[in-house]
Structure formats: structure tokens, C-alpha cells
Amino acid sequence: ALVELEVVVMENPHDLKKQLVVEFDSEVGVDEGGLSKEFFQLIVEEMFNPDYGMFIYDTESHTFWFNPTSFESDAQFTLIGIILGLAIYNNVILNLNLPSVIYR
């Protein structure tokens, strides 16, 4: 799904403003917000998973920050920004602890 999102961003960024429709394999249902929220929560959990090393968790401030030793490209971090922007655009509230400087 993330590779397909990259293609959309590169080929037609206006498609990001279309209504998001989420369907899980072998799960029948109408997305009234719950499927979208679950979709974004699952992605965010994976993105901020310490095993990937893109972010570090500060136990003192209880926030995530960019890992300065990450081997990921800038494009990967841009994609994360696009995903978080899509969540906001689709009115999905995520429990994500980032420093306040990120929200400025």
C-alpha cells in the first residue's frame, strides 16, 4: 500500500484529496471512520516501531524524535509526513506523541 501511495504522490498528488476508502482483505464492512482509524493506527505503530530505527523514544519526555543514525532516505520520512497529513485530512485522530515543535 505504501508503494502505491508513493506512485500517487508522484503521478497525481491531487488524488490525495479524494475521499479515502479503506477495505481490509476478507473483512466486509462499510468504512464509517472506524476502518480508516484502524488503518492509520496500524501504519503508525509500524512506522514508529523501534525495530525499524527511524525514530527514537525519549522516556523522559514520552515523545518520539527522528533517529539521527537512521539509514532511511529523506523520501521515507517525506512519505511518513504524507501519511500523517492524510490522517489529518481524513479527520482521523491518532495517539502520537511528538514534541510540540513538530506541530508548528
N, C-alpha and C positions, 0 to 999 in steps of 0.2 A: 504494500500500500504506500510506503514512503517513497519508493522509486517512482511510482505513478504520480505522486504528489509533486516530485521534482520535475517531472515531464510537464505537468500542468503549469507549474510556475514558469518554466522556461518558454513554453509554446503559447500559452494564453492565460496570463495572470488574472484577467477579468473573470475567468471561471471560478476563482476563489470566492467571488462574491455571490455565487449561486447558493441556493438552499442546500445544506448538507443533508445527505441521506445515508444513514448507516444501516447496514444489514450484516449480521453475523452468519457465518455458514451454519446450516442446519438449525437455525433459530428463526422461527416465524414470529413476526410481530410488526406493529406499526411504531415508528420512531416518534414518540411524543416528547422527546427530550431525554428520556432515560437511556436509550441506546447510544445517543451522541455523548452523553456524560460518561457512560461506561467506556466507550471507545477512547475518549481523550484521557480518562484516568489510566487506562491500561498503557497507552503510549507514554504518558508522563512517568509512570512508575518505571518503565523500561529505560527511558532517557536519563533519568536521574539515578539509576541503579549504580551503586559504587563499583560493581564489577566491570562496567564499561569505561570508567575513568574519565568521563567528560566533565564531571562535576565532583566537588568535594563538599562534605557536610561539616559545618562548624558546630560542634556540640555546645559551645559556649553561647552562641547567638541563635542556635537552632535554625540556621539558614544554609542554603546551598550557594556555592560560588563556582565560577569557572576554574577548572583544574589547569594550572599553568604548565603542567607537564603532560597534558593530553596530546596524543598524536593525531587527533582528529583535525580535519581541514576546516577552514573558515566556512566552507559550504555546508558542512554538517551542522555547525552552530546556527547558520542562517536558516536552515531547514527547521531547526528547533524553534527559532523565533517565529517562523511562518505557522508552525503547528500551534503554538501558544496564541498567536494572533487569530487563527481560525477558531480556536475555542472561545476567545473573547467575542469575536464577530458573531458566533452562533449562540451567544448568551449562555455558555457553559462555564460555571464557576468551578475552579479547580483548587484543591488544597495544596498549594505550592508555596513553600517558604523560601522567598528570595529576599535579599536586602532591599531596602526601600529605594536605593539608588537605581535599581533596575526599572522601577516604575515611573521614572521621570522622563 
